[in-house]
Amino acid sequence: MRFGLSTSRRSAGRRPERPIWEEPPTLAGQAGKILTIGFVLAVVIVPLYSVIITSFSTQESINIAGGMVIVPHGLTTAAYEQIFSNQLILHSMWVSLWITVIGTSISMVVTVMCAYGLSRSGTFGHRTILMTFIVTMFFSGGLIPSFLLVAALDGYGRYWSLILPSAISVFNILVMRAFFSNTAQELIEAARMDGAGDWRILWSIVLPTSKPVLAVIGLFYGVGYWNSFFNALLYLPDNGMWPMQMVIYTYTLQGSSMPGTGISNTGQYAGHQVIASLSIQMAVVTLTLIPIMVVYPFVQKHFTKGMLTGAIKG
């Protein structure tokens, strides 16, 4: 009896075995994680650093580096001075900014209304409309029919052609719908008993409890509009109406002379001061990165809750 009692006490006091994924990491495991994270950070940071440094580099520094600069041998702000002195480039920045603001606002309003309607299972035509939306994720009319439709609606050469053809993302609607579906039904039922309608419920209950998914989807739309150039390539023949990304596409990727700058591919400006063509290209790229880098830290904290909750639950 004593032997059995002492054995049971030792068993009760022994630390239970844990699964391998709950064990503390070994020194080799920690070193592997640090090396992996460091490698990923280097892959992200080094190209970004090179773009920024090259935008401030002189022609001599670029010649020494043989292209993109890592170790600068001379810095100058001539590329940025030239960009900000050019009205066409400044106008393209304002176009990109307003297209992003207006387009994101329209997309968010329509997405919220669609997602809320589809999240209420008892609404008229709920399943039919949902399946119709899902089908459009896999099948589309194609590029030529889309162009003919926009042109027939008098969208060729107009700014709204940069917004409406890509105003809705079915994926974003489905993510937001799943998030809305998990809103506490007790709150909604209590609001209905107090006489609240759907608009009141959406504005006072659903939206305040859905800030993470709203922030994430808003960022998705904003980045999409800010980085878009293809619609401008299709529908805006006048380079005076181009957004910033279309300027980058024309000058940086195609190697054409930047419209209205007086800078050729050799980098000569006004026949006197030499401004490296590569510096101007990287300066334009840097300017397009700034808005996203400013906004992202404020939205990043919502990514886990906004995406995982909206994508997994429901």
N, C-alpha and C positions, 0 to 999 in steps of 0.2 A: 504493500500500500504506500509506504514511504517512497519507494523507488518510482512508482507510477506518478505520485504527486509531484515529486521533484522534476521528473521528466516533463510533465505538462507545464510546470512553471517555467522551465527553461525554454520550452517551445513558445509559450506566450510572450516571453521577454525577447525572443529573437527577432531581429529586423526582417520583415517579410521581403522576399525577393521581388524586385521591380522589373518591368519589361525593359528591354535593352534601350528603347528610345527615351526612357526616363532616367537612365543612368547618367551621372555627371560626365561631361566630355573629357577625353584623355588629352594629354599635352599635344600629342600628334594631331588629334582632331581639332583642337583650338588653333594650332598653327595652320592647318589646312584651311579652316574657315577664314582666318586672317589673310592668308595668301589669295584665296579666291575673291574675297571682297576687295582687296587691294588691286587685283588684276582688273576686276569689273570697273572700279573707280578710275583706274588709269585709262581703260578703253574709252570711258565717257569724257573724262576731264582733259586728257592730253589733246585730242582733236579740237575741243572747244578752246582750250588755251592757245593752240596754234592759230586758229582762226582769228582770235582777238589780237594776238601779238602781230600777226601778219598785217592786219588792218592798220596798225600803227607803224609799220616798218617802212623804211626808205627803200628805194630801188636798189641801192648798193647792198643793203642787208638781205634783200630777196635774192640778189645775184649770188651772194656768198652762200646762202642756204640752198640755192638751186631750186627754189620753189617755196613751199610753206616754211615759215620760220619757227624754229623752236627756241634758239638762243639769239636774241636780237643784237644787232651791231649798230643800231641807230633807230630812234623812234621819232615819229612825226605825226601830227594831226592833220596833215594836208588832205588826206583822203576824206576825212569827215568834214573839213572846211569846204571842200569842193561839193560834197553831197548836199550840205545844208545851204549852199549858195545857189543851188539849182532848183528852180521852181517846179519843174516837172517831177523830180524825185520827191520833193516835199508834198506835192499834190497826190502822188501815188501813195504816200504814207497815210494821208488823211482819208483817201478812198478806202484803203485797207482797214483803217480804224472804224470808219462809219459802217462799212459792209459787215464787219465783225460784230459791232454793237447791235445794229438793226437786225441782221440775220439771226444772231443768237437769241434776241428777244422774240422774234417771230417763231423761231423753231421751238423755243421753250414753251411759249403759250400754246401752240398747237400740240406739242408732245404731251404737256400736262393734261390738256382736255381729252386727248385721245386715250392716254393711259388711265385716267380716272374713269372714263366711260367704260373702257374694257375691263377695268378691275371690279365693276359691279356686275356680278354674274346674272342678275335678273333683268338687265337692260335689253331693249328690243334689238334683235339681230346680233347679239353679243358674239356668239360663236362664229357666225358667218363672216362678220366683219374681221374678227381676229384671224381666221384662216385666210381671208383675202390679203390681209397685211403680211402674213407669213409667206404666202406664195410670192409676193413681190420681192422678198429677200433673195430668192433663187432665180427668178425670171424677170427680165425687163424687156422693154421694147427695142433697146439698142440705141446706138449713138445717132445714127441718121434720123430715125423717127423722132428722137428727142429734139434734135436740131430743127427739124421741119416744124415741130409743134411750137417751139419757142419762137421761131421766125413767123409762123402764121399768127401768133398772138402779139405780134409787133414787139417782141422782146430783143430782136437783134440790134445791137448798138445801145442798149439801155441797161442801166445798173440793176434793175430788178432781175435780169437774167442771171446775175451772180448769186441770187438768194433763193428764189422760189423753186428752181429745178432741183435743188439739193436741200430744201428746207426741212425735210423729214427723214429721220433714220428709224427704220422699223426696229432695229436692235435696241436703240435707246428707248423706244416706246415700250418694248417688252420688259426691259429692265425696270423702268419706272412703274409699269403696271404691276409687276411682281412685288415691288416695294409697297405700292398703294394697297395691294390686296392684304398685306399684313398689318394694316392700321387697325388698332383695337376696335372691334365691332361694338363693344359696349359703349364707347364714346359716340359712335355714329348713331346707334340706336337711341341713346339718351338725347342726342341732338334732334333726332326726328320726332321724338316724343314732345320735345319743347317747341316743335313747329318749324325747325330749320329745314330749308330746302337743300338741293344738291350744291348750288353755288355757295351757300353759307357753310355747308359741311366741308367743301373743298377748300375754301379760303381760311376758315377758322380752325379746322381740325386736321385735315389731311396734309396740307402744305406745311404748317408749323412743325409737324412731326416727321417730315420727310426732307429736312434740310440737307442731310448727307447726300442723298441721291440727286437732289436738285443741283447741288454744287458740282458733283461729278459730271452729270449729263451736261450742265452748262459749260463746263470746261471742255468737254468733248466737242460740243458744237462750236465754241469759240476758237479752239485750235484748228478745227476743220475749216472754218471761214477764213481765218488768218493765213493759213498755209495754202489755200486753194488758188490755183492759177489756171486750171484747165477750162473752167467756164469762161474766164476772160479770154483765153486763147480762141475759144469757139465763137463767142458772141460780141466781143468788143474789138472792132477793127481799128479804132482810133487809139493811138498810143497815149494821147492826152487823157484818156479815161482809165488807163491801166492801173490796177492795184500794185502794191509793192512786190508781191510774189511774181507777177508777170514781168516786172522789170528784172528781177533776179533770173528768171527763166531765160529771158532774151539775152541778157548781158553776160551772166555767169556761166550758164550751161551751153548756150549756143555760140558764145564767143563774139557776139555782135557788139558794135559800138553802142554805148549807153546813150539813149536818145536825149539830145539837148545838153549833154555835158561838154562837148568839144573834146572828149578823150577818145582816142582811137585805141586799137588793140595793142599798140606799142607803148601806150601810157603817156604820150606827149600831150601837154595841156597848154594852149595858147602860144605854143612855139617857144616858151621860155622855161617855166618850171616843169620839172619832170615828176609826175606822180605815177607811181607804179600801178599798172592796170590791175594786178593781183590784189594790191592794197584796197583799191576801190571795191572790187568784188567782195572781199572779205569784210569790208566795212558795211556794205549793204546787208550781207548775211548777218552780221552782228546786230545791226539795228532791228532786224526782223526777229531776233531771238529775245530781245529785251522784254517785250510785253509778256511773253509766256513765262520767262524766268521771274518776273515780278508777281504774276498772278498765281503761279503754281504753288508756292509755299503756303498760301492761305487756303488752298483747296486740298492739299495733299493729305491732311489729317482725316478727311472725309472718305478717302478712297476705299479703305477696307470695309467700313460699314456700308457705304453707298453701293459698292459693286457686289460684294459678297452677299449681303442681305437681299439685294434685288435680284441677284442671279440664281441663288440657291433655294431660298424659301419660296413658298407658293407653288 
